[in-house]
Amino acid sequence: MHSIPSDEDSDETPVFSQSNVDAPVSQVRLEVGMEFETLNQFRKAVRKFNINIGRSIFFARCDSTRSKAICYDEDCPWQIYCAKRTFPASYQVKTFFNEHTCSRDSHYKSADEKWVIDELEERIRVQPNLTVREAD
């Protein structure tokens, strides 16, 4: 499992990568130290990341200051944890174990109707004849 030192461990201000929640599903990446403006952006990125690799996850712990996602398969060690930072005000991935030992799932629980609508509604309005291949 990879994790970063706490904010109090160093006098230096480290530079962490910023998330791009508007990135296409196939281009979303996650890493320890990545920062998000809100927990909703974190959850959206985690969902896209796992849909891209064909895995179903759920958020086991969510409140106003932290969020933890784990794999639906109890035996799979995949997990990611994000918590609020004090300075700068943001949410940061604190731990990330990016190894799914489960098999790919062709019925993604994460890619429900609401997610598809959120991702593609605007593109379908602009391109009513959008194909599945073009949607990626």
Buried (B, 14 or more C-beta within 10 A) or exposed (E): EEEBEEEEEEEEEEEBEEBEBEEEBEEBEBBBBBBBEEBEBBBBBBBBBBBBBBBBBBBEEBEEEBBBBBBBBEEBBBBBBBBBBEEEEBBBBBBBBBEBEBEEBEEBEBBEEEBEEEBEEEEBEEEEEEEEEEBE
